[in-house]
């Protein structure tokens, strides 16, 4: 399997690509894609990085696992391909977006537009076997994506990290809070949202407020 990742990330992650764990991960993913239906498509595995270069990254949203249903996952966390029905968490993201900044509920669930503006939509695990949630966890992806978060924390300043839910909040230990901004809330999944842990967090307007204060262009969510 040939990894297709933007050259700006290659320079910062070369040590990871050359590490023994990543070579084992490559073998595992290659065998999985040969033997099973897996998501996203091979050419979209690093879509989060290819739509958002290292230099342009100014907001990071952390997800856990790609969607494991047909035609859903497109390599960006919480995002689906154009024309695909919106999964429950994405529906709640769009509902909060609508009430927070007054944007009409979007037709498409494809979040490429966010990524193209410098929002790194990073899943902790970048691949999954069809219909088997979590099937590619603990194979090396988390080591890699933790290294990505650390690298951003170490080598950039004033990045805004949106940590939604318990899993994402645990990543705060990888982030230097003296250099960056961390916004936390409950997860947008129905279970969390319906308990009052998601709606009203105003993460989108807060992010743009921070960006304006540090003289950066706000995100057109």
Secondary structure, DSSP 8 states (H G I E B T S, - for coil): ------HHHHHHHHHHHTSHHHHHHHHHHHHHHHHS-EES-GGGTTHHHHSS-TTT--EEEEESS---STTTB-SSTT-B-TTS---HHHHHHHHHHHHHH-----S----HHHHTTTEEEEESS--EETTBTTTTTTSSHHHHHHHHHHHHHHH-SS-EEEEEHHHHHGGGGGS-TTTSEEEEE--SSHHHHTTTSSTT--HHHHHHHHHHHTT------
